[in-house]
Amino acid sequence: MATLNTNKLDNSQKDIRQKTHQALKKLSDDIGRRHSFNTAIATLMELNNNLLRFTDTSDQGMAVRKEAIEIMLKALNPITPHLSHHLWQSLGHNKAMVDELWPEIDESALEQDETQLVVQVNGKLRAKLMVPINSNNQAVESLALKEENVVKFTEGKTIIKVVVIPNKLVNVVVK
């Protein structure tokens, strides 16, 4: 299996890696500070569901999957030490799980290239857009006005103004 090379990841691999490190950040807080094991388990289940939908079997895809599984096992260790130790050794590790350090959060994996914007017409949700972070307002406005459901609710009406809140919202006011 190839070693993880973060410079060679495609978008779906980056997405899974981002979800993995977001989960790790939440797990670190849930287990370390809050001692809230029920929310930690819920976070692990959500990450597991994301991994189940991730079907990439390329070398880098498998390296991303391995990183996520190892992080999940390390996070499970305080809750289910015997099971996580057994699974850890099943992955081919010789070192005992109890001797492993808590995984480090890769802050670069948490950075987002795109953000989801909510598009409203007269304050009612009509669409959601994925746009590059810090896109210019005119480009965002143009994309929003081309959305099928936005067109449906603005057709034949006068657009009074379009309010763009960067990286969050577009509200189209019509009369």
OpenMM code with the backbone's topology and positions (N, CA, C; nanometers):
from openmm import Vec3, app, unit

residues = "MET ALA THR LEU ASN THR ASN LYS LEU ASP ASN SER GLN LYS ASP ILE ARG GLN LYS THR HIS GLN ALA LEU LYS LYS LEU SER ASP ASP ILE GLY ARG ARG HIS SER PHE ASN THR ALA ILE ALA THR LEU MET GLU LEU ASN ASN ASN LEU LEU ARG PHE THR ASP THR SER ASP GLN GLY MET ALA VAL ARG LYS GLU ALA ILE GLU ILE MET LEU LYS ALA LEU ASN PRO ILE THR PRO HIS LEU SER HIS HIS LEU TRP GLN SER LEU GLY HIS ASN LYS ALA MET VAL ASP GLU LEU TRP PRO GLU ILE ASP GLU SER ALA LEU GLU GLN ASP GLU THR GLN LEU VAL VAL GLN VAL ASN GLY LYS LEU ARG ALA LYS LEU MET VAL PRO ILE ASN SER ASN ASN GLN ALA VAL GLU SER LEU ALA LEU LYS GLU GLU ASN VAL VAL LYS PHE THR GLU GLY LYS THR ILE ILE LYS VAL VAL VAL ILE PRO ASN LYS LEU VAL ASN VAL VAL VAL LYS".split()
positions = [
    Vec3(0.0850, -0.1184, 0.0000),
    Vec3(0.0000, 0.0000, 0.0000),
    Vec3(0.0893, 0.1245, 0.0000),
    Vec3(0.0476, 0.2223, -0.0766),
    Vec3(0.1237, 0.3474, -0.0871),
    Vec3(0.1134, 0.4293, 0.0419),
    Vec3(0.2146, 0.5099, 0.0640),
    Vec3(0.2117, 0.6018, 0.1777),
    Vec3(0.1264, 0.7212, 0.1389),
    Vec3(0.0601, 0.7781, 0.2365),
    Vec3(-0.0258, 0.8931, 0.2123),
    Vec3(0.0576, 1.0126, 0.1660),
    Vec3(0.0231, 1.0655, 0.0490),
    Vec3(0.0889, 1.1845, -0.0043),
    Vec3(-0.0201, 1.2897, -0.0235),
    Vec3(-0.0266, 1.3856, 0.0678),
    Vec3(-0.1358, 1.4827, 0.0657),
    Vec3(-0.1323, 1.5737, -0.0566),
    Vec3(-0.0201, 1.5790, -0.1267),
    Vec3(-0.0110, 1.6619, -0.2482),
    Vec3(-0.0726, 1.5938, -0.3699),
    Vec3(-0.0987, 1.4643, -0.3608),
    Vec3(-0.1509, 1.3895, -0.4751),
    Vec3(-0.2967, 1.3474, -0.4586),
    Vec3(-0.3686, 1.4082, -0.3658),
    Vec3(-0.5066, 1.3680, -0.3387),
    Vec3(-0.6040, 1.4373, -0.4323),
    Vec3(-0.7055, 1.3627, -0.4780),
    Vec3(-0.8121, 1.4252, -0.5565),
    Vec3(-0.9175, 1.4799, -0.4601),
    Vec3(-1.0224, 1.5400, -0.5141),
    Vec3(-1.1225, 1.6069, -0.4297),
    Vec3(-1.1939, 1.5130, -0.3331),
    Vec3(-1.2298, 1.3925, -0.3790),
    Vec3(-1.3018, 1.3004, -0.2895),
    Vec3(-1.2098, 1.2516, -0.1777),
    Vec3(-1.0822, 1.2321, -0.2086),
    Vec3(-0.9861, 1.1906, -0.1062),
    Vec3(-0.9643, 1.3033, -0.0054),
    Vec3(-0.9534, 1.4268, -0.0549),
    Vec3(-0.9393, 1.5419, 0.0350),
    Vec3(-1.0621, 1.5553, 0.1240),
    Vec3(-1.1793, 1.5298, 0.0673),
    Vec3(-1.3045, 1.5407, 0.1417),
    Vec3(-1.3084, 1.4404, 0.2573),
    Vec3(-1.2716, 1.3152, 0.2305),
    Vec3(-1.2708, 1.2141, 0.3364),
    Vec3(-1.1666, 1.2490, 0.4419),
    Vec3(-1.0514, 1.2960, 0.3976),
    Vec3(-0.9459, 1.3361, 0.4921),
    Vec3(-0.9937, 1.4525, 0.5788),
    Vec3(-1.0640, 1.5466, 0.5166),
    Vec3(-1.1170, 1.6604, 0.5922),
    Vec3(-1.2182, 1.6113, 0.6959),
    Vec3(-1.3083, 1.5228, 0.6552),
    Vec3(-1.4083, 1.4700, 0.7483),
    Vec3(-1.3411, 1.3913, 0.8614),
    Vec3(-1.2343, 1.3201, 0.8281),
    Vec3(-1.1613, 1.2438, 0.9293),
    Vec3(-1.1012, 1.3360, 1.0341),
    Vec3(-1.0370, 1.4435, 0.9894),
    Vec3(-0.9708, 1.5331, 1.0845),
    Vec3(-1.0707, 1.6242, 1.1575),
    Vec3(-1.1848, 1.6528, 1.0943),
    Vec3(-1.2909, 1.7234, 1.1662),
    Vec3(-1.3438, 1.6337, 1.2786),
    Vec3(-1.3619, 1.5048, 1.2460),
    Vec3(-1.4083, 1.4098, 1.3474),
    Vec3(-1.3053, 1.3979, 1.4596),
    Vec3(-1.1770, 1.3912, 1.4235),
    Vec3(-1.0711, 1.3812, 1.5238),
    Vec3(-1.0715, 1.5024, 1.6164),
    Vec3(-1.0929, 1.6191, 1.5593),
    Vec3(-1.0982, 1.7409, 1.6410),
    Vec3(-1.2139, 1.7326, 1.7410),
    Vec3(-1.3289, 1.6875, 1.6924),
    Vec3(-1.4456, 1.6735, 1.7797),
    Vec3(-1.4227, 1.5628, 1.8831),
    Vec3(-1.3651, 1.4510, 1.8402),
    Vec3(-1.3380, 1.3403, 1.9308),
    Vec3(-1.2410, 1.3808, 2.0419),
    Vec3(-1.1401, 1.4588, 2.0053),
    Vec3(-1.0420, 1.5043, 2.1034),
    Vec3(-1.1096, 1.5861, 2.2127),
    Vec3(-1.2056, 1.6686, 2.1732),
    Vec3(-1.2789, 1.7487, 2.2704),
    Vec3(-1.3766, 1.6623, 2.3496),
    Vec3(-1.4511, 1.5756, 2.2792),
    Vec3(-1.5511, 1.4915, 2.3458),
    Vec3(-1.4876, 1.3981, 2.4490),
    Vec3(-1.3789, 1.3342, 2.4123),
    Vec3(-1.3168, 1.2361, 2.5023),
    Vec3(-1.2229, 1.3043, 2.6016),
    Vec3(-1.1394, 1.3952, 2.5505),
    Vec3(-1.0372, 1.4553, 2.6349),
    Vec3(-1.0872, 1.5565, 2.7354),
    Vec3(-1.1721, 1.6473, 2.6908),
    Vec3(-1.2157, 1.7556, 2.7790),
    Vec3(-1.3520, 1.7289, 2.8419),
    Vec3(-1.4476, 1.6880, 2.7573),
    Vec3(-1.5850, 1.6781, 2.8045),
    Vec3(-1.6207, 1.5420, 2.8637),
    Vec3(-1.5428, 1.4388, 2.8330),
    Vec3(-1.5722, 1.3015, 2.8765),
    Vec3(-1.7133, 1.2610, 2.8338),
    Vec3(-1.7463, 1.2994, 2.7129),
    Vec3(-1.8794, 1.2719, 2.6582),
    Vec3(-1.8672, 1.1593, 2.5557),
    Vec3(-1.8729, 1.0368, 2.6047),
    Vec3(-1.8487, 0.9221, 2.5192),
    Vec3(-1.9623, 0.8952, 2.4211),
    Vec3(-2.0849, 0.9307, 2.4584),
    Vec3(-2.1975, 0.9070, 2.3666),
    Vec3(-2.1840, 0.9915, 2.2393),
    Vec3(-2.1421, 1.1172, 2.2517),
    Vec3(-2.1247, 1.1994, 2.1313),
    Vec3(-2.0000, 1.1563, 2.0546),
    Vec3(-1.9003, 1.1040, 2.1257),
    Vec3(-1.7811, 1.0519, 2.0580),
    Vec3(-1.8188, 0.9318, 1.9708),
    Vec3(-1.9000, 0.8430, 2.0247),
    Vec3(-1.9443, 0.7254, 1.9483),
    Vec3(-2.0269, 0.7697, 1.8273),
    Vec3(-2.1131, 0.8683, 1.8455),
    Vec3(-2.1925, 0.9196, 1.7330),
    Vec3(-2.1019, 0.9769, 1.6243),
    Vec3(-1.9968, 1.0473, 1.6639),
    Vec3(-1.9019, 1.1029, 1.5674),
    Vec3(-1.8303, 0.9909, 1.4923),
    Vec3(-1.7909, 0.8866, 1.5638),
    Vec3(-1.7248, 0.7723, 1.5005),
    Vec3(-1.8187, 0.7005, 1.4034),
    Vec3(-1.9449, 0.6895, 1.4404),
    Vec3(-2.0420, 0.6249, 1.3506),
    Vec3(-2.0608, 0.7072, 1.2234),
    Vec3(-2.0652, 0.8389, 1.2383),
    Vec3(-2.0795, 0.9263, 1.1216),
    Vec3(-1.9573, 0.9138, 1.0299),
    Vec3(-1.8386, 0.9120, 1.0884),
    Vec3(-1.7171, 0.8954, 1.0091),
    Vec3(-1.7166, 0.7584, 0.9412),
    Vec3(-1.7590, 0.6550, 1.0118),
    Vec3(-1.7672, 0.5218, 0.9531),
    Vec3(-1.8631, 0.5201, 0.8336),
    Vec3(-1.9770, 0.5874, 0.8470),
    Vec3(-2.0720, 0.5947, 0.7355),
    Vec3(-2.0103, 0.6655, 0.6155),
    Vec3(-1.9330, 0.7715, 0.6399),
    Vec3(-1.8651, 0.8401, 0.5302),
    Vec3(-1.7629, 0.7483, 0.4630),
    Vec3(-1.6920, 0.6697, 0.5432),
    Vec3(-1.5949, 0.5752, 0.4873),
    Vec3(-1.6637, 0.4658, 0.4059),
    Vec3(-1.7804, 0.4231, 0.4484),
    Vec3(-1.8535, 0.3206, 0.3729),
    Vec3(-1.8941, 0.3708, 0.2343),
    Vec3(-1.9229, 0.5000, 0.2235),
    Vec3(-1.9603, 0.5580, 0.0935),
    Vec3(-1.8385, 0.5900, 0.0063),
    Vec3(-1.7203, 0.5912, 0.0652),
    Vec3(-1.5958, 0.6216, -0.0051),
    Vec3(-1.5468, 0.4933, -0.0724),
    Vec3(-1.5571, 0.4863, -0.2043),
    Vec3(-1.5288, 0.3621, -0.2770),
    Vec3(-1.3971, 0.3639, -0.3530),
    Vec3(-1.3156, 0.4645, -0.3320),
    Vec3(-1.1883, 0.4778, -0.4034),
    Vec3(-1.0909, 0.3683, -0.3595),
    Vec3(-1.0434, 0.2878, -0.4559),
    Vec3(-0.9489, 0.1804, -0.4238),
    Vec3(-0.8097, 0.2075, -0.4802),
    Vec3(-0.7841, 0.3294, -0.5230),
    Vec3(-0.6501, 0.3652, -0.5706),
    Vec3(-0.5533, 0.3631, -0.4520),
    Vec3(-0.4240, 0.3715, -0.4801),
    Vec3(-0.3248, 0.3704, -0.3723),
    Vec3(-0.3483, 0.4829, -0.2722),
    Vec3(-0.3703, 0.6045, -0.3223),
    Vec3(-0.3928, 0.7176, -0.2321),
    Vec3(-0.5272, 0.7058, -0.1614),
    Vec3(-0.6272, 0.6531, -0.2306),
    Vec3(-0.7578, 0.6311, -0.1680),
    Vec3(-0.7480, 0.5335, -0.0522),
    Vec3(-0.6707, 0.4265, -0.0710),
    Vec3(-0.6523, 0.3279, 0.0349),
    Vec3(-0.5687, 0.3856, 0.1495),
    Vec3(-0.4732, 0.4722, 0.1173),
    Vec3(-0.3925, 0.5365, 0.2227),
    Vec3(-0.4797, 0.6301, 0.3068),
    Vec3(-0.5713, 0.7014, 0.2426),
    Vec3(-0.6640, 0.7895, 0.3145),
    Vec3(-0.7556, 0.7056, 0.4035),
    Vec3(-0.8047, 0.5949, 0.3485),
    Vec3(-0.8917, 0.5046, 0.4252),
    Vec3(-0.8168, 0.4483, 0.5465),
    Vec3(-0.6915, 0.4058, 0.5271),
    Vec3(-0.6122, 0.3498, 0.6365),
    Vec3(-0.5910, 0.4537, 0.7465),
    Vec3(-0.5608, 0.5780, 0.7059),
    Vec3(-0.5428, 0.6840, 0.8054),
    Vec3(-0.6703, 0.7016, 0.8883),
    Vec3(-0.7854, 0.7027, 0.8215),
    Vec3(-0.9133, 0.7216, 0.8904),
    Vec3(-0.9421, 0.6063, 0.9858),
    Vec3(-0.9167, 0.4836, 0.9416),
    Vec3(-0.9435, 0.3666, 1.0263),
    Vec3(-0.8518, 0.3674, 1.1484),
    Vec3(-0.7252, 0.4015, 1.1278),
    Vec3(-0.6321, 0.4058, 1.2413),
    Vec3(-0.6714, 0.5141, 1.3416),
    Vec3(-0.7161, 0.6281, 1.2917),
    Vec3(-0.7631, 0.7340, 1.3816),
    Vec3(-0.8863, 0.6869, 1.4584),
    Vec3(-0.9782, 0.6183, 1.3895),
    Vec3(-1.0978, 0.5673, 1.4557),
    Vec3(-1.0616, 0.4680, 1.5661),
    Vec3(-0.9653, 0.3791, 1.5388),
    Vec3(-0.9257, 0.2807, 1.6393),
    Vec3(-0.8596, 0.3468, 1.7598),
    Vec3(-0.7750, 0.4466, 1.7340),
    Vec3(-0.7102, 0.5168, 1.8453),
    Vec3(-0.8136, 0.5911, 1.9304),
    Vec3(-0.9164, 0.6425, 1.8651),
    Vec3(-1.0219, 0.7127, 1.9389),
    Vec3(-1.1102, 0.6145, 2.0160),
    Vec3(-1.1256, 0.4942, 1.9633),
    Vec3(-1.2050, 0.3922, 2.0324),
    Vec3(-1.1319, 0.3315, 2.1516),
    Vec3(-0.9996, 0.3400, 2.1506),
    Vec3(-0.9202, 0.2732, 2.2531),
    Vec3(-0.9596, 0.3087, 2.3966),
    Vec3(-0.9855, 0.4356, 2.4313),
    Vec3(-1.0258, 0.4637, 2.5705),
    Vec3(-1.1616, 0.4036, 2.6078),
    Vec3(-1.2452, 0.3757, 2.5067),
    Vec3(-1.3803, 0.3255, 2.5313),
    Vec3(-1.3841, 0.1724, 2.5266),
    Vec3(-1.3158, 0.1157, 2.4266),
    Vec3(-1.3133, -0.0302, 2.4091),
    Vec3(-1.1689, -0.0757, 2.3878),
    Vec3(-1.0894, -0.0791, 2.4937),
    Vec3(-0.9464, -0.1060, 2.4775),
    Vec3(-0.9128, -0.2444, 2.4191),
    Vec3(-0.9810, -0.3481, 2.4612),
    Vec3(-0.9467, -0.4826, 2.4140),
    Vec3(-0.9807, -0.4998, 2.2668),
    Vec3(-1.0981, -0.4559, 2.2283),
    Vec3(-1.1399, -0.4664, 2.0886),
    Vec3(-1.0499, -0.3834, 1.9979),
    Vec3(-1.0223, -0.2606, 2.0367),
    Vec3(-0.9398, -0.1749, 1.9514),
    Vec3(-0.7977, -0.2297, 1.9420),
    Vec3(-0.7456, -0.2895, 2.0497),
    Vec3(-0.6117, -0.3515, 2.0453),
    Vec3(-0.6105, -0.4681, 1.9470),
    Vec3(-0.7123, -0.5512, 1.9518),
    Vec3(-0.7217, -0.6659, 1.8605),
    Vec3(-0.7296, -0.6183, 1.7147),
    Vec3(-0.8144, -0.5207, 1.6883),
    Vec3(-0.8283, -0.4684, 1.5520),
    Vec3(-0.6997, -0.4008, 1.5059),
    Vec3(-0.6322, -0.3318, 1.5973),
    Vec3(-0.5052, -0.2655, 1.5664),
    Vec3(-0.4020, -0.3681, 1.5192),
    Vec3(-0.3940, -0.4795, 1.5904),
    Vec3(-0.2999, -0.5838, 1.5510),
    Vec3(-0.3434, -0.6516, 1.4217),
    Vec3(-0.4745, -0.6592, 1.3964),
    Vec3(-0.5244, -0.7153, 1.2704),
    Vec3(-0.4822, -0.6310, 1.1508),
    Vec3(-0.4576, -0.5020, 1.1755),
    Vec3(-0.4099, -0.4149, 1.0680),
    Vec3(-0.2606, -0.4326, 1.0416),
    Vec3(-0.1948, -0.5153, 1.1229),
    Vec3(-0.0533, -0.5437, 1.1003),
    Vec3(0.0422, -0.4664, 1.1886),
    Vec3(-0.0094, -0.3988, 1.2897),
    Vec3(0.0775, -0.3243, 1.3811),
    Vec3(0.1312, -0.4184, 1.4890),
    Vec3(0.2604, -0.4081, 1.5173),
    Vec3(0.3219, -0.4921, 1.6207),
    Vec3(0.3172, -0.4256, 1.7571),
    Vec3(0.3202, -0.2927, 1.7596),
    Vec3(0.3193, -0.2176, 1.8835),
    Vec3(0.1796, -0.2275, 1.9475),
    Vec3(0.1754, -0.2404, 2.0782),
    Vec3(0.0466, -0.2493, 2.1484),
    Vec3(-0.0284, -0.1168, 2.1365),
    Vec3(-0.1584, -0.1258, 2.1223),
    Vec3(-0.2418, -0.0058, 2.1084),
    Vec3(-0.2262, 0.0868, 2.2279),
    Vec3(-0.2091, 0.0320, 2.3464),
    Vec3(-0.1964, 0.1130, 2.4669),
    Vec3(-0.0709, 0.2015, 2.4615),
    Vec3(0.0273, 0.1638, 2.3818),
    Vec3(0.1505, 0.2414, 2.3688),
    Vec3(0.1433, 0.3467, 2.2583),
    Vec3(0.0336, 0.3503, 2.1866),
    Vec3(0.0167, 0.4475, 2.0777),
    Vec3(-0.0243, 0.5830, 2.1344),
    Vec3(0.0234, 0.6882, 2.0699),
    Vec3(-0.0146, 0.8240, 2.1086),
    Vec3(-0.1470, 0.8610, 2.0434),
    Vec3(-0.2167, 0.9561, 2.1044),
    Vec3(-0.3396, 1.0097, 2.0447),
    Vec3(-0.3015, 1.0737, 1.9116),
    Vec3(-0.3803, 1.0542, 1.8067),
    Vec3(-0.3435, 1.1086, 1.6747),
    Vec3(-0.3414, 1.2612, 1.6724),
    Vec3(-0.2540, 1.3153, 1.5892),
    Vec3(-0.2421, 1.4599, 1.5719),
    Vec3(-0.3434, 1.5064, 1.4686),
    Vec3(-0.4056, 1.6198, 1.4925),
    Vec3(-0.4975, 1.6800, 1.3955),
    Vec3(-0.4137, 1.7515, 1.2903),
    Vec3(-0.4381, 1.7201, 1.1644),
    Vec3(-0.3695, 1.7871, 1.0541),
    Vec3(-0.4535, 1.9097, 1.0175),
    Vec3(-0.4106, 2.0257, 1.0645),
    Vec3(-0.4859, 2.1497, 1.0409),
    Vec3(-0.5016, 2.1795, 0.8917),
    Vec3(-0.4027, 2.1398, 0.8106),
    Vec3(-0.4125, 2.1657, 0.6665),
    Vec3(-0.5267, 2.0848, 0.6040),
    Vec3(-0.5604, 1.9703, 0.6637),
    Vec3(-0.6721, 1.8896, 0.6134),
    Vec3(-0.8058, 1.9553, 0.6440),
    Vec3(-0.8084, 2.0432, 0.7428),
    Vec3(-0.9334, 2.1097, 0.7814),
    Vec3(-0.9675, 2.2289, 0.6923),
    Vec3(-0.8688, 2.2764, 0.6150),
    Vec3(-0.8927, 2.3918, 0.5283),
    Vec3(-0.9873, 2.3531, 0.4157),
    Vec3(-1.0779, 2.4439, 0.3853),
    Vec3(-1.1765, 2.4188, 0.2808),
    Vec3(-1.1480, 2.5038, 0.1585),
    Vec3(-1.1678, 2.4423, 0.0403),
    Vec3(-1.1540, 2.5149, -0.0850),
    Vec3(-1.2878, 2.5751, -0.1266),
    Vec3(-1.3954, 2.5068, -0.0881),
    Vec3(-1.5296, 2.5496, -0.1264),
    Vec3(-1.6165, 2.5638, -0.0025),
    Vec3(-1.7221, 2.6395, -0.0195),
    Vec3(-1.8194, 2.6544, 0.0886),
    Vec3(-1.9596, 2.6462, 0.0287),
    Vec3(-2.0548, 2.6092, 0.1112),
    Vec3(-2.1927, 2.6008, 0.0650),
    Vec3(-2.2643, 2.7308, 0.1001),
    Vec3(-2.3280, 2.7898, -0.0001),
    Vec3(-2.4069, 2.9105, 0.0211),
    Vec3(-2.5545, 2.8766, 0.0137),
    Vec3(-2.6309, 2.9396, 0.0975),
    Vec3(-2.7755, 2.9273, 0.0946),
    Vec3(-2.8277, 3.0381, 0.0034),
    Vec3(-2.9178, 3.0029, -0.0879),
    Vec3(-2.9775, 3.1028, -0.1772),
    Vec3(-3.1254, 3.1148, -0.1404),
    Vec3(-3.1647, 3.2371, -0.1073),
    Vec3(-3.3029, 3.2628, -0.0689),
    Vec3(-3.3680, 3.3573, -0.1695),
    Vec3(-3.4977, 3.3421, -0.1864),
    Vec3(-3.5778, 3.4390, -0.2613),
    Vec3(-3.6798, 3.4914, -0.1631),
    Vec3(-3.6739, 3.6213, -0.1376),
    Vec3(-3.7593, 3.6860, -0.0370),
    Vec3(-3.7517, 3.6141, 0.0977),
    Vec3(-3.6307, 3.5754, 0.1366),
    Vec3(-3.6089, 3.5164, 0.2673),
    Vec3(-3.6407, 3.3692, 0.2806),
    Vec3(-3.6858, 3.3042, 0.1713),
    Vec3(-3.7178, 3.1616, 0.1776),
    Vec3(-3.6128, 3.0827, 0.1010),
    Vec3(-3.5653, 2.9746, 0.1619),
    Vec3(-3.4632, 2.8899, 0.1010),
    Vec3(-3.5119, 2.8341, -0.0317),
    Vec3(-3.4322, 2.8578, -0.1357),
    Vec3(-3.4684, 2.8073, -0.2684),
    Vec3(-3.3582, 2.7227, -0.3311),
    Vec3(-3.2330, 2.7366, -0.2848),
    Vec3(-3.1237, 2.6581, -0.3417),
    Vec3(-3.0032, 2.6630, -0.2493),
    Vec3(-2.9103, 2.5721, -0.2751),
    Vec3(-2.7803, 2.5716, -0.2072),
    Vec3(-2.6744, 2.5600, -0.3155),
    Vec3(-2.5702, 2.6384, -0.3019),
    Vec3(-2.4617, 2.6426, -0.4008),
    Vec3(-2.3290, 2.6083, -0.3363),
    Vec3(-2.2450, 2.5360, -0.4085),
    Vec3(-2.1065, 2.5157, -0.3664),
    Vec3(-2.0222, 2.6098, -0.4514),
    Vec3(-1.9486, 2.6988, -0.3834),
    Vec3(-1.8644, 2.7963, -0.4537),
    Vec3(-1.7268, 2.8015, -0.3871),
    Vec3(-1.6249, 2.8406, -0.4634),
    Vec3(-1.4926, 2.8561, -0.4010),
    Vec3(-1.4987, 2.9598, -0.2892),
    Vec3(-1.4230, 2.9348, -0.1831),
    Vec3(-1.4172, 3.0289, -0.0695),
    Vec3(-1.3746, 3.1659, -0.1218),
    Vec3(-1.4346, 3.2691, -0.0688),
    Vec3(-1.4047, 3.4085, -0.1033),
    Vec3(-1.4242, 3.4402, -0.2513),
    Vec3(-1.5267, 3.3788, -0.3135),
    Vec3(-1.5607, 3.4127, -0.4525),
    Vec3(-1.6086, 3.5563, -0.4572),
    Vec3(-1.5900, 3.6188, -0.5718),
    Vec3(-1.6353, 3.7581, -0.5812),
    Vec3(-1.7881, 3.7630, -0.5872),
    Vec3(-1.8446, 3.8678, -0.5321),
    Vec3(-1.9898, 3.8791, -0.5153),
    Vec3(-2.0668, 3.8743, -0.6471),
    Vec3(-2.0113, 3.9347, -0.7528),
    Vec3(-2.0813, 3.9339, -0.8819),
    Vec3(-2.0918, 3.7916, -0.9371),
    Vec3(-1.9852, 3.7130, -0.9228),
    Vec3(-1.9869, 3.5752, -0.9720),
    Vec3(-2.0875, 3.4915, -0.8933),
    Vec3(-2.0911, 3.5109, -0.7632),
    Vec3(-2.1854, 3.4379, -0.6775),
    Vec3(-2.3285, 3.4763, -0.7124),
    Vec3(-2.3514, 3.6060, -0.7301),
    Vec3(-2.4849, 3.6543, -0.7665),
    Vec3(-2.5290, 3.5932, -0.8990),
    Vec3(-2.4404, 3.5912, -0.9952),
    Vec3(-2.4711, 3.5354, -1.1266),
    Vec3(-2.5070, 3.3872, -1.1162),
    Vec3(-2.4284, 3.3109, -1.0409),
    Vec3(-2.4567, 3.1679, -1.0227),
    Vec3(-2.5912, 3.1474, -0.9532),
    Vec3(-2.6183, 3.2271, -0.8530),
    Vec3(-2.7425, 3.2137, -0.7772),
    Vec3(-2.8638, 3.2398, -0.8660),
    Vec3(-2.8541, 3.3436, -0.9486),
    Vec3(-2.9678, 3.3793, -1.0343),
    Vec3(-2.9911, 3.2775, -1.1464),
    Vec3(-2.8933, 3.1915, -1.1733),
    Vec3(-2.9072, 3.0879, -1.2768),
    Vec3(-2.9617, 2.9564, -1.2209),
    Vec3(-2.9656, 2.9434, -1.0891),
    Vec3(-3.0162, 2.8210, -1.0273),
    Vec3(-3.1618, 2.7995, -1.0682),
    Vec3(-3.1931, 2.6768, -1.1049),
    Vec3(-3.3261, 2.6421, -1.1566),
    Vec3(-3.4395, 2.6836, -1.0630),
    Vec3(-3.4270, 2.6523, -0.9351),
    Vec3(-3.5336, 2.6834, -0.8406),
    Vec3(-3.5429, 2.8333, -0.8132),
    Vec3(-3.4309, 2.9059, -0.8261),
    Vec3(-3.4330, 3.0511, -0.8091),
    Vec3(-3.5030, 3.1144, -0.9288),
    Vec3(-3.4709, 3.0660, -1.0469),
    Vec3(-3.5358, 3.1169, -1.1691),
    Vec3(-3.6862, 3.0969, -1.1601),
    Vec3(-3.7267, 2.9813, -1.1108),
    Vec3(-3.8689, 2.9479, -1.0963),
    Vec3(-3.9436, 3.0516, -1.0102),
    Vec3(-3.8774, 3.1017, -0.9055),
    Vec3(-3.9430, 3.1956, -0.8141),
    Vec3(-3.9165, 3.3425, -0.8469),
    Vec3(-3.8327, 3.3690, -0.9467),
    Vec3(-3.8069, 3.5085, -0.9860),
    Vec3(-3.8613, 3.5398, -1.1244),
    Vec3(-3.8980, 3.4385, -1.1996),
    Vec3(-3.9470, 3.4563, -1.3353),
    Vec3(-4.0721, 3.5448, -1.3376),
    Vec3(-4.0680, 3.6461, -1.4237),
    Vec3(-4.1809, 3.7363, -1.4379),
    Vec3(-4.1927, 3.8387, -1.3262),
    Vec3(-4.0967, 3.8421, -1.2381),
    Vec3(-4.0995, 3.9369, -1.1266),
    Vec3(-3.9806, 4.0311, -1.1398),
    Vec3(-3.9904, 4.1434, -1.0728),
    Vec3(-3.8822, 4.2413, -1.0751),
    Vec3(-3.7877, 4.2144, -0.9583),
    Vec3(-3.6596, 4.2005, -0.9920),
    Vec3(-3.5596, 4.1824, -0.8872),
    Vec3(-3.5245, 4.3206, -0.8336),
    Vec3(-3.5571, 4.3425, -0.7078),
    Vec3(-3.5320, 4.4722, -0.6451),
    Vec3(-3.3854, 4.4843, -0.6060),
    Vec3(-3.3351, 4.3811, -0.5389),
    Vec3(-3.1927, 4.3802, -0.5078),
    Vec3(-3.1491, 4.2387, -0.4733),
    Vec3(-3.0179, 4.2180, -0.4811),
    Vec3(-2.9577, 4.0899, -0.4439),
    Vec3(-2.8552, 4.1186, -0.3356),
    Vec3(-2.8724, 4.0545, -0.2214),
    Vec3(-2.7817, 4.0735, -0.1095),
    Vec3(-2.6915, 3.9500, -0.1015),
    Vec3(-2.5609, 3.9730, -0.1087),
    Vec3(-2.4648, 3.8634, -0.0982),
    Vec3(-2.3850, 3.8821, 0.0312),
    Vec3(-2.3950, 3.7840, 0.1186),
    Vec3(-2.3114, 3.7814, 0.2384),
    Vec3(-2.2037, 3.6771, 0.2076),
    Vec3(-2.0792, 3.7229, 0.1871),
    Vec3(-1.9725, 3.6328, 0.1419),
    Vec3(-1.9603, 3.5060, 0.2257),
    Vec3(-1.9471, 3.3943, 0.1544),
    Vec3(-1.9279, 3.2607, 0.2130),
    Vec3(-2.0442, 3.2121, 0.2974),
    Vec3(-2.1618, 3.2781, 0.2873),
    Vec3(-2.2766, 3.2360, 0.3683),
    Vec3(-2.4082, 3.2309, 0.2929),
    Vec3(-2.4465, 3.3441, 0.2316),
    Vec3(-2.5847, 3.3588, 0.1896),
    Vec3(-2.5983, 3.4496, 0.0693),
    Vec3(-2.7007, 3.4202, -0.0121),
    Vec3(-2.7449, 3.5103, -0.1182),
    Vec3(-2.8954, 3.5238, -0.1003),
    Vec3(-2.9446, 3.6482, -0.0889),
    Vec3(-3.0880, 3.6699, -0.0779),
    Vec3(-3.1323, 3.7580, -0.1941),
    Vec3(-3.2243, 3.7036, -0.2722),
    Vec3(-3.2792, 3.7767, -0.3856),
    Vec3(-3.4132, 3.8341, -0.3419),
    Vec3(-3.4267, 3.9661, -0.3516),
    Vec3(-3.5513, 4.0325, -0.3138),
    Vec3(-3.6256, 4.0648, -0.4416),
    Vec3(-3.7473, 4.0109, -0.4547),
    Vec3(-3.8297, 4.0341, -0.5744),
    Vec3(-3.9618, 4.0954, -0.5370),
    Vec3(-4.0225, 4.1570, -0.6398),
    Vec3(-4.1539, 4.2207, -0.6195),
    Vec3(-4.2482, 4.1716, -0.7261),
] * unit.nanometer
topology = app.Topology()
chain = topology.addChain("A")
for resn in residues:
    res = topology.addResidue(resn, chain)
    for name in ("N", "CA", "C"):
        topology.addAtom(name, app.Element.getBySymbol(name[0]), res)
